[in-house]
Amino acid sequence: MTLRITLRDGEQMVVNGAVLRAGRRCDLIIENPAAILRGREIMTPGEANSPARRLYLACMMAYIDDRHRVAHHDDVVARLSELLDAFETEPAKLACTQFAHLIATGEYYRALAACRSLIAYEAEALGRLQNVAA
């Protein structure tokens, strides 16, 4: 399966754990399976400032750091457990279950996409809490 990615000048991407930065606009064609994240999908530890974001970071690390995947996977399970305890709505709990299934089957890239919806649920829940407190 061939994947074509266009990077803007200065845009980052991660390929199998290596951070790459485009020196100018370029097209890349990836012709074999690889763990790839584009700049907008990369989260730094400093950005992981909530339970759902910490889950995303753990999942991202499990995806791109094959050598330490077991340790990252254990972190994913612990973070997911915290999030499940915090979420109260059925749609949020269902999203957690879907995320867990993707992790269990080793589909880390798709799990990252599912985790973005968990981040959205979390933001919505925090917004409701702030409205109640105000």
MDTraj code that builds the backbone (N, CA, C; nanometers):
import mdtraj as md
import numpy as np

residues = "MET THR LEU ARG ILE THR LEU ARG ASP GLY GLU GLN MET VAL VAL ASN GLY ALA VAL LEU ARG ALA GLY ARG ARG CYS ASP LEU ILE ILE GLU ASN PRO ALA ALA ILE LEU ARG GLY ARG GLU ILE MET THR PRO GLY GLU ALA ASN SER PRO ALA ARG ARG LEU TYR LEU ALA CYS MET MET ALA TYR ILE ASP ASP ARG HIS ARG VAL ALA HIS HIS ASP ASP VAL VAL ALA ARG LEU SER GLU LEU LEU ASP ALA PHE GLU THR GLU PRO ALA LYS LEU ALA CYS THR GLN PHE ALA HIS LEU ILE ALA THR GLY GLU TYR TYR ARG ALA LEU ALA ALA CYS ARG SER LEU ILE ALA TYR GLU ALA GLU ALA LEU GLY ARG LEU GLN ASN VAL ALA ALA".split()
xyz = np.array([
    [0.0837, -0.1169, 0.0000],
    [0.0000, 0.0000, 0.0000],
    [0.0890, 0.1244, 0.0000],
    [0.0695, 0.2106, -0.0934],
    [0.1476, 0.3336, -0.1055],
    [0.0735, 0.4487, -0.0385],
    [0.1481, 0.5306, 0.0344],
    [0.0927, 0.6472, 0.1019],
    [0.1688, 0.7690, 0.0545],
    [0.0968, 0.8697, 0.0099],
    [0.1592, 0.9942, -0.0344],
    [0.1286, 1.1030, 0.0678],
    [0.2327, 1.1695, 0.1159],
    [0.2195, 1.2752, 0.2157],
    [0.2871, 1.4000, 0.1614],
    [0.2192, 1.5126, 0.1726],
    [0.2781, 1.6411, 0.1367],
    [0.3069, 1.7170, 0.2650],
    [0.4323, 1.7605, 0.2798],
    [0.4726, 1.8383, 0.3969],
    [0.4979, 1.9824, 0.3565],
    [0.4525, 2.0749, 0.4409],
    [0.4815, 2.2165, 0.4198],
    [0.6215, 2.2463, 0.4703],
    [0.6744, 2.3582, 0.4313],
    [0.8064, 2.4025, 0.4777],
    [0.8074, 2.4066, 0.6303],
    [0.8998, 2.3358, 0.6925],
    [0.9133, 2.3344, 0.8375],
    [0.8235, 2.2358, 0.9095],
    [0.7313, 2.1708, 0.8394],
    [0.6399, 2.0769, 0.9046],
    [0.7145, 1.9518, 0.9495],
    [0.6756, 1.9023, 1.0666],
    [0.7374, 1.7816, 1.1210],
    [0.6537, 1.6591, 1.0909],
    [0.7203, 1.5451, 1.0959],
    [0.6529, 1.4169, 1.0949],
    [0.7419, 1.3171, 1.1657],
    [0.6834, 1.2092, 1.2120],
    [0.7578, 1.1016, 1.2775],
    [0.7405, 0.9773, 1.1928],
    [0.8517, 0.9111, 1.1631],
    [0.8495, 0.7853, 1.0898],
    [0.9271, 0.6837, 1.1716],
    [0.8580, 0.5826, 1.2201],
    [0.9191, 0.4782, 1.3024],
    [1.0036, 0.5367, 1.4158],
    [0.9538, 0.6409, 1.4788],
    [1.0211, 0.7008, 1.5926],
    [1.1192, 0.8110, 1.5590],
    [1.1570, 0.8257, 1.4326],
    [1.2507, 0.9315, 1.3936],
    [1.1722, 1.0579, 1.3591],
    [1.2122, 1.1715, 1.4176],
    [1.1461, 1.2992, 1.3895],
    [1.2120, 1.3597, 1.2661],
    [1.1305, 1.3904, 1.1668],
    [1.1772, 1.4515, 1.0428],
    [1.1132, 1.5887, 1.0302],
    [1.1841, 1.6827, 0.9679],
    [1.1296, 1.8160, 0.9430],
    [1.1581, 1.8505, 0.7974],
    [1.0559, 1.8975, 0.7289],
    [1.0720, 1.9365, 0.5887],
    [1.1499, 2.0667, 0.5810],
    [1.2542, 2.0695, 0.5000],
    [1.3318, 2.1911, 0.4783],
    [1.2618, 2.2855, 0.3828],
    [1.1704, 2.2324, 0.3067],
    [1.0854, 2.3082, 0.2162],
    [0.9676, 2.2183, 0.1809],
    [0.8732, 2.2711, 0.1119],
    [0.7566, 2.1913, 0.0744],
    [0.8034, 2.0697, -0.0049],
    [0.7492, 1.9529, 0.0302],
    [0.7908, 1.8325, -0.0412],
    [0.6812, 1.7266, -0.0358],
    [0.6870, 1.6356, -0.1293],
    [0.5991, 1.5197, -0.1329],
    [0.6816, 1.3977, -0.0970],
    [0.6269, 1.3140, -0.0103],
    [0.6906, 1.1877, 0.0255],
    [0.5983, 1.0743, -0.0146],
    [0.6565, 0.9688, -0.0632],
    [0.5793, 0.8502, -0.0970],
    [0.6354, 0.7362, -0.0131],
    [0.5526, 0.6810, 0.0741],
    [0.5928, 0.5714, 0.1607],
    [0.5389, 0.4437, 0.0966],
    [0.6290, 0.3523, 0.0665],
    [0.5905, 0.2346, -0.0118],
    [0.5822, 0.1062, 0.0688],
    [0.6114, 0.1119, 0.1979],
    [0.5960, -0.0075, 0.2805],
    [0.5393, 0.0334, 0.4160],
    [0.4917, -0.0628, 0.4941],
    [0.4319, -0.0285, 0.6235],
    [0.5327, 0.0413, 0.7154],
    [0.4878, 0.1470, 0.7825],
    [0.5708, 0.2225, 0.8760],
    [0.4785, 0.2964, 0.9721],
    [0.5289, 0.3224, 1.0917],
    [0.4551, 0.4027, 1.1900],
    [0.4802, 0.5491, 1.1563],
    [0.3762, 0.6174, 1.1077],
    [0.3898, 0.7548, 1.0587],
    [0.2901, 0.8450, 1.1297],
    [0.3390, 0.9603, 1.1744],
    [0.2532, 1.0651, 1.2298],
    [0.2907, 1.1962, 1.1629],
    [0.1908, 1.2708, 1.1200],
    [0.2155, 1.4047, 1.0674],
    [0.2168, 1.5046, 1.1817],
    [0.2680, 1.6231, 1.1558],
    [0.2846, 1.7251, 1.2587],
    [0.1632, 1.7477, 1.3452],
    [0.0461, 1.7578, 1.2860],
    [-0.0740, 1.7880, 1.3640],
    [-0.1173, 1.6699, 1.4521],
    [-0.0626, 1.5519, 1.4279],
    [-0.0969, 1.4341, 1.5074],
    [0.0013, 1.4116, 1.6229],
    [0.1100, 1.4866, 1.6251],
    [0.2143, 1.4699, 1.7266],
    [0.1791, 1.5538, 1.8489],
    [0.1868, 1.4911, 1.9658],
    [0.1627, 1.5612, 2.0914],
    [0.2909, 1.5559, 2.1739],
    [0.3283, 1.6687, 2.2309],
    [0.4447, 1.6731, 2.3178],
    [0.4010, 1.6439, 2.4614],
    [0.4940, 1.6011, 2.5465],
    [0.4575, 1.5775, 2.6869],
    [0.3964, 1.7011, 2.7530],
    [0.4419, 1.8191, 2.7172],
    [0.3866, 1.9414, 2.7746],
    [0.2414, 1.9664, 2.7357],
    [0.1999, 1.9130, 2.6225],
    [0.0608, 1.9285, 2.5776],
    [-0.0320, 1.8254, 2.6402],
    [0.0241, 1.7235, 2.7025],
    [-0.0560, 1.6171, 2.7645],
    [-0.0962, 1.6606, 2.9051],
    [-0.1879, 1.7573, 2.9115],
    [-0.2233, 1.8220, 3.0383],
    [-0.3616, 1.7846, 3.0911],
    [-0.4152, 1.6725, 3.0448],
    [-0.5434, 1.6235, 3.0942],
    [-0.5421, 1.4713, 3.0819],
    [-0.6335, 1.4015, 3.1492],
    [-0.6337, 1.2549, 3.1397],
    [-0.6450, 1.2025, 2.9962],
    [-0.7330, 1.2592, 2.9158],
    [-0.7488, 1.2113, 2.7781],
    [-0.6254, 1.2433, 2.6944],
    [-0.5652, 1.3567, 2.7174],
    [-0.4435, 1.3932, 2.6441],
    [-0.3256, 1.3050, 2.6866],
    [-0.3188, 1.2693, 2.8140],
    [-0.2134, 1.1777, 2.8584],
    [-0.2342, 1.0391, 2.7973],
    [-0.3595, 1.0002, 2.7804],
    [-0.3897, 0.8739, 2.7126],
    [-0.3430, 0.8802, 2.5672],
    [-0.3690, 0.9907, 2.4995],
    [-0.3256, 1.0087, 2.3611],
    [-0.1735, 0.9972, 2.3517],
    [-0.1029, 1.0644, 2.4434],
    [0.0435, 1.0609, 2.4416],
    [0.0942, 0.9179, 2.4617],
    [0.0364, 0.8448, 2.5558],
    [0.0774, 0.7060, 2.5797],
    [0.0526, 0.6192, 2.4568],
    [-0.0629, 0.6390, 2.3930],
    [-0.0955, 0.5631, 2.2715],
    [0.0008, 0.5994, 2.1588],
    [0.0292, 0.7275, 2.1447],
    [0.1221, 0.7732, 2.0414],
    [0.2596, 0.7096, 2.0612],
    [0.3049, 0.7060, 2.1853],
    [0.4359, 0.6466, 2.2129],
    [0.4351, 0.4967, 2.1844],
    [0.3265, 0.4279, 2.2179],
    [0.3169, 0.2849, 2.1869],
    [0.3225, 0.2625, 2.0358],
    [0.2644, 0.3536, 1.9611],
    [0.2628, 0.3431, 1.8141],
    [0.4009, 0.3653, 1.7537],
    [0.4726, 0.4673, 1.7999],
    [0.5982, 0.5024, 1.7317],
    [0.7228, 0.4430, 1.7965],
    [0.7132, 0.3938, 1.9205],
    [0.8300, 0.3407, 1.9905],
    [0.8155, 0.1902, 2.0084],
    [0.8392, 0.1172, 1.9013],
    [0.8199, -0.0278, 1.8993],
    [0.9038, -0.0994, 2.0052],
    [1.0246, -0.0510, 2.0306],
    [1.1133, -0.1188, 2.1269],
    [1.0581, -0.1168, 2.2690],
    [0.9813, -0.0148, 2.3043],
    [0.9268, -0.0024, 2.4397],
    [0.7741, -0.0121, 2.4400],
    [0.7205, -0.0772, 2.3403],
    [0.5745, -0.0828, 2.3242],
    [0.5050, -0.1440, 2.4457],
    [0.5619, -0.2471, 2.5062],
    [0.4961, -0.3118, 2.6207],
    [0.4794, -0.2128, 2.7357],
    [0.5829, -0.1373, 2.7655],
    [0.5734, -0.0375, 2.8737],
    [0.4717, 0.0701, 2.8388],
    [0.4731, 0.1163, 2.7150],
    [0.3763, 0.2180, 2.6732],
    [0.2342, 0.1607, 2.6755],
    [0.2206, 0.0346, 2.6357],
    [0.0895, -0.0301, 2.6368],
    [0.0351, -0.0355, 2.7801],
    [0.1221, -0.0683, 2.8767],
    [0.0793, -0.0702, 3.0168],
    [0.0342, 0.0687, 3.0613],
    [0.1031, 0.1722, 3.0140],
    [0.0653, 0.3101, 3.0454],
    [-0.0704, 0.3429, 2.9834],
    [-0.0936, 0.2959, 2.8615],
    [-0.2227, 0.3178, 2.7948],
    [-0.3348, 0.2566, 2.8782],
    [-0.3155, 0.1338, 2.9237],
    [-0.4193, 0.0657, 3.0022],
    [-0.4481, 0.1419, 3.1321],
    [-0.3427, 0.1880, 3.1992],
    [-0.3620, 0.2635, 3.3241],
    [-0.4355, 0.3948, 3.2973],
    [-0.3965, 0.4651, 3.1925],
    [-0.4603, 0.5939, 3.1590],
    [-0.6060, 0.5733, 3.1185],
    [-0.6328, 0.4665, 3.0445],
    [-0.7701, 0.4386, 3.0019],
    [-0.8581, 0.4073, 3.1222],
    [-0.8042, 0.3360, 3.2180],
    [-0.8791, 0.3048, 3.3394],
    [-0.9183, 0.4328, 3.4133],
    [-0.8252, 0.5274, 3.4231],
    [-0.8542, 0.6567, 3.4872],
    [-0.9664, 0.7297, 3.4146],
    [-0.9605, 0.7281, 3.2830],
    [-1.0585, 0.8002, 3.2031],
    [-1.1967, 0.7352, 3.2142],
    [-1.2003, 0.6032, 3.2121],
    [-1.3283, 0.5323, 3.2254],
    [-1.3953, 0.5669, 3.3582],
    [-1.3163, 0.5774, 3.4636],
    [-1.3717, 0.6135, 3.5945],
    [-1.4272, 0.7556, 3.5940],
    [-1.3667, 0.8440, 3.5153],
    [-1.4079, 0.9849, 3.5135],
    [-1.5308, 1.0097, 3.4265],
    [-1.5436, 0.9365, 3.3162],
    [-1.6561, 0.9590, 3.2246],
    [-1.7841, 0.9004, 3.2812],
    [-1.8936, 0.9731, 3.2625],
    [-2.0225, 0.9278, 3.3135],
    [-2.1225, 0.8971, 3.2032],
    [-2.1083, 0.9582, 3.0857],
    [-2.2078, 0.9382, 2.9806],
    [-2.1810, 0.8090, 2.9032],
    [-2.2879, 0.7491, 2.8551],
    [-2.2754, 0.6248, 2.7776],
    [-2.1951, 0.6439, 2.6488],
    [-2.2176, 0.7539, 2.5737],
    [-2.1366, 0.7708, 2.4527],
    [-1.9860, 0.7783, 2.4817],
    [-1.9497, 0.8435, 2.5907],
    [-1.8078, 0.8538, 2.6267],
    [-1.7530, 0.7172, 2.6674],
    [-1.8302, 0.6414, 2.7441],
    [-1.7861, 0.5077, 2.7841],
    [-1.7760, 0.4151, 2.6629],
    [-1.8688, 0.4288, 2.5681],
    [-1.8624, 0.3500, 2.4456],
    [-1.7378, 0.3863, 2.3644],
    [-1.7055, 0.5144, 2.3581],
    [-1.5844, 0.5581, 2.2872],
    [-1.4599, 0.4980, 2.3530],
    [-1.4596, 0.4880, 2.4860],
    [-1.3479, 0.4250, 2.5576],
    [-1.3377, 0.2769, 2.5215],
    [-1.4519, 0.2111, 2.5121],
    [-1.4538, 0.0692, 2.4758],
    [-1.4007, 0.0492, 2.3340],
    [-1.4422, 0.1339, 2.2426],
    [-1.3926, 0.1244, 2.1049],
    [-1.2420, 0.1490, 2.0993],
    [-1.1946, 0.2470, 2.1755],
    [-1.0519, 0.2745, 2.1836],
    [-0.9788, 0.1506, 2.2359],
    [-1.0311, 0.0901, 2.3441],
    [-0.9678, -0.0281, 2.4042],
    [-0.9592, -0.1427, 2.3041],
    [-1.0629, -0.1604, 2.2236],
    [-1.0608, -0.2666, 2.1227],
    [-0.9490, -0.2427, 2.0207],
    [-0.9338, -0.1195, 1.9775],
    [-0.8281, -0.0879, 1.8809],
    [-0.6901, -0.1132, 1.9403],
    [-0.6713, -0.0773, 2.0661],
    [-0.5437, -0.1026, 2.1338],
    [-0.5192, -0.2529, 2.1450],
    [-0.6217, -0.3265, 2.1854],
    [-0.6072, -0.4714, 2.2040],
    [-0.5716, -0.5422, 2.0738],
    [-0.6157, -0.4869, 1.9613],
    [-0.5855, -0.5493, 1.8320],
    [-0.4625, -0.4883, 1.7654],
    [-0.3935, -0.3992, 1.8374],
    [-0.2690, -0.3427, 1.7855],
    [-0.2867, -0.2359, 1.6796],
    [-0.4059, -0.1786, 1.6697],
    [-0.4327, -0.0747, 1.5698],
    [-0.4117, 0.0629, 1.6328],
    [-0.2853, 0.0929, 1.6612],
    [-0.2522, 0.2148, 1.7347],
    [-0.2861, 0.3419, 1.6587],
    [-0.2643, 0.3439, 1.5296],
    [-0.2942, 0.4663, 1.4541],
    [-0.4441, 0.4963, 1.4584],
    [-0.5261, 0.3955, 1.4377],
    [-0.6706, 0.4160, 1.4453],
    [-0.7129, 0.4497, 1.5877],
    [-0.6427, 0.3956, 1.6868],
    [-0.6721, 0.4278, 1.8266],
    [-0.6450, 0.5753, 1.8549],
    [-0.5420, 0.6314, 1.7910],
    [-0.5144, 0.7741, 1.8085],
    [-0.6326, 0.8579, 1.7594],
    [-0.6900, 0.8197, 1.6472],
    [-0.8077, 0.8917, 1.5958],
    [-0.9242, 0.8800, 1.6944],
    [-0.9436, 0.7609, 1.7485],
    [-1.0505, 0.7412, 1.8474],
    [-1.0230, 0.8224, 1.9729],
    [-0.8983, 0.8347, 2.0097],
    [-0.8622, 0.9104, 2.1300],
    [-0.8912, 1.0594, 2.1122],
    [-0.8835, 1.1079, 1.9895],
    [-0.9184, 1.2486, 1.9675],
    [-1.0649, 1.2738, 2.0039],
    [-1.1512, 1.1745, 1.9813],
    [-1.2914, 1.1920, 2.0220],
    [-1.3023, 1.1883, 2.1748],
    [-1.2179, 1.1117, 2.2417],
    [-1.2172, 1.1115, 2.3883],
    [-1.1722, 1.2466, 2.4427],
    [-1.0766, 1.3089, 2.3750],
    [-1.0332, 1.4428, 2.4145],
    [-1.1496, 1.5411, 2.4006],
    [-1.2279, 1.5248, 2.2954],
    [-1.3444, 1.6123, 2.2755],
    [-1.4498, 1.5887, 2.3841],
    [-1.4772, 1.4614, 2.4189],
    [-1.5713, 1.4319, 2.5276],
    [-1.5234, 1.4944, 2.6576],
    [-1.3938, 1.4824, 2.6827],
    [-1.3376, 1.5379, 2.8049],
    [-1.3547, 1.6903, 2.8090],
    [-1.3262, 1.7559, 2.6990],
    [-1.3404, 1.9018, 2.6923],
    [-1.4857, 1.9427, 2.7153],
    [-1.5766, 1.8661, 2.6580],
    [-1.7189, 1.8946, 2.6767],
    [-1.7587, 1.8775, 2.8225],
    [-1.7126, 1.7706, 2.8868],
    [-1.7440, 1.7460, 3.0278],
    [-1.6863, 1.8549, 3.1166],
    [-1.5637, 1.8953, 3.0888],
    [-1.5023, 2.0019, 3.1680],
    [-1.5769, 2.1344, 3.1483],
    [-1.6239, 2.1584, 3.0266],
    [-1.7025, 2.2789, 2.9997],
    [-1.8318, 2.2794, 3.0801],
    [-1.8985, 2.1631, 3.0883],
    [-2.0207, 2.1547, 3.1671],
    [-1.9927, 2.1805, 3.3148],
    [-1.8821, 2.1252, 3.3656],
    [-1.8460, 2.1454, 3.5059],
    [-1.8192, 2.2917, 3.5352],
    [-1.7526, 2.3592, 3.4426],
    [-1.7239, 2.5021, 3.4630],
    [-1.8507, 2.5845, 3.4609],
    [-1.9475, 2.5462, 3.3770],
    [-2.0749, 2.6179, 3.3710],
    [-2.1548, 2.5985, 3.5001],
    [-2.1494, 2.4794, 3.5563],
    [-2.2195, 2.4500, 3.6812],
    [-2.1569, 2.5274, 3.7961],
    [-2.0239, 2.5359, 3.7959],
    [-1.9525, 2.6065, 3.9031],
    [-1.9726, 2.7585, 3.8964],
    [-2.0025, 2.8103, 3.7777],
    [-2.0162, 2.9559, 3.7616],
    [-2.1482, 3.0097, 3.8067],
])
top = md.Topology()
chain = top.add_chain()
for i, resn in enumerate(residues, 1):
    res = top.add_residue(resn, chain, resSeq=i)
    for name in ("N", "CA", "C"):
        top.add_atom(name, md.element.get_by_symbol(name[0]), res)
traj = md.Trajectory(xyz[None], top)
